[in-house]
Amino acid sequence: MFTALKKLKNKKRAGLMLYEMIISVFIISISSVFILQLFLYSKTLNAKANDIDNSIVVILNAMELSKNYPTLNKYFKDDFFDGAILNTSDTNKQSNIYKYYDENWNTIYSPANIDKAKYILELNVAKIESSSNNAILTFKQDALFATTYGSSTGLKYNIHGKVYYAVDPSNILISLQTTSYFSNNIK
Amino acid sequence: MTTISKGTSNTETFLSLLLLILLSICIFTLISTGNITEKRILAQTEIKSNARIAEGYINLKLKQNDISGKIVVKENPNTEKNALVINDGVREAKTNTWIYFNDGYLLESTTVDNMPPDDKTATKIAKIDGFNITKEDQKVVTEISYFYDNEPHTVKQIIVLRSK
């Protein structure tokens, strides 16, 4: 009688252990899904941070260049805009220029390869009629950049630049604005 | 009857052990994947931040010394590559601050006027894989390269000086 009870108890324990293990595997599988999602998210986040980082460099380079030229026509003729597409009717008033980059942030020079672009830099340059303040170059992006130099004479333009994904223009990586005098009179 | 019961119990124990092994493999894989991911992201961040440190340092130096005749780009006689030279000092004690690339680092060396930089006394600024600088009138273009995943990457920076 005692032996039979002991055997029954052992049998029940062995069964219980299997159930415990099945439950453990189930729990670990469920939690693994969430953890793997976190890994994937961290990779995406890292890639996005990288994209924003490169976008800032590209857009600041474009805006910094504006200090070097007295007119828009000369500005757009800089090497930086090689391969870029200019969309304008009158370059002295308002212009849009598009520069295309591949997945490694290399410039796409040939218009035939534009469909391979992953990122697009869009610059909107508009002439400002009023020249009430003396700022010649002011970067604005949530007050992150604010640089003002002394007074100057020259044409005053507002450059609004943004970098976005080619596949989704609404997905803007970075947007910057600058008010710039195009003048080479600065000493 | 007793024999069958014993057999069932052994099978269950075996299955439990099998699941236990499976569970350990899963946990081990999860931890090692996490570890690899973390190391990769940290390595990438470090490489990128080194490139940004180098870029930021040169930007700062150019903006600080934006005075006519102070900023020059010339060839480093030791490496035969372009270097940024900042002319400093007063009449009798003129100095040159060389910012250049050598042996995997962006270095800064201050020397007596017209003397080449000295690697032994130079300060390490950041670990990068390549550096080039060119100056055309007021436009200074710097290119900082680094390798990640065996692929070369370049950060190109354009700075327009106010002084001529």
HADDOCK unambig.tbl for C-alpha pairs under 7 A between the chains (distance, minus, plus):
assign (segid A and resid 11 and name CA) (segid B and resid 9 and name CA) 5.85 0.50 0.50
assign (segid A and resid 14 and name CA) (segid B and resid 9 and name CA) 5.96 0.50 0.50
assign (segid A and resid 14 and name CA) (segid B and resid 12 and name CA) 6.22 0.50 0.50
assign (segid A and resid 14 and name CA) (segid B and resid 13 and name CA) 6.16 0.50 0.50
assign (segid A and resid 15 and name CA) (segid B and resid 12 and name CA) 6.43 0.50 0.50
assign (segid A and resid 17 and name CA) (segid B and resid 16 and name CA) 6.62 0.50 0.50
assign (segid A and resid 18 and name CA) (segid B and resid 12 and name CA) 6.30 0.50 0.50
assign (segid A and resid 18 and name CA) (segid B and resid 16 and name CA) 4.97 0.50 0.50
assign (segid A and resid 21 and name CA) (segid B and resid 16 and name CA) 6.18 0.50 0.50
assign (segid A and resid 21 and name CA) (segid B and resid 19 and name CA) 6.34 0.50 0.50
assign (segid A and resid 21 and name CA) (segid B and resid 20 and name CA) 6.73 0.50 0.50
assign (segid A and resid 25 and name CA) (segid B and resid 23 and name CA) 6.05 0.50 0.50
assign (segid A and resid 57 and name CA) (segid B and resid 157 and name CA) 6.80 0.50 0.50
assign (segid A and resid 61 and name CA) (segid B and resid 157 and name CA) 6.16 0.50 0.50
assign (segid A and resid 61 and name CA) (segid B and resid 158 and name CA) 5.12 0.50 0.50
assign (segid A and resid 64 and name CA) (segid B and resid 158 and name CA) 6.78 0.50 0.50
assign (segid A and resid 64 and name CA) (segid B and resid 159 and name CA) 6.22 0.50 0.50
assign (segid A and resid 64 and name CA) (segid B and resid 160 and name CA) 6.29 0.50 0.50
assign (segid A and resid 65 and name CA) (segid B and resid 160 and name CA) 6.38 0.50 0.50
assign (segid A and resid 67 and name CA) (segid B and resid 160 and name CA) 6.52 0.50 0.50
assign (segid A and resid 68 and name CA) (segid B and resid 160 and name CA) 6.21 0.50 0.50
assign (segid A and resid 186 and name CA) (segid B and resid 162 and name CA) 6.31 0.50 0.50
assign (segid A and resid 187 and name CA) (segid B and resid 162 and name CA) 6.28 0.50 0.50
assign (segid A and resid 187 and name CA) (segid B and resid 163 and name CA) 5.48 0.50 0.50
assign (segid A and resid 187 and name CA) (segid B and resid 164 and name CA) 6.93 0.50 0.50
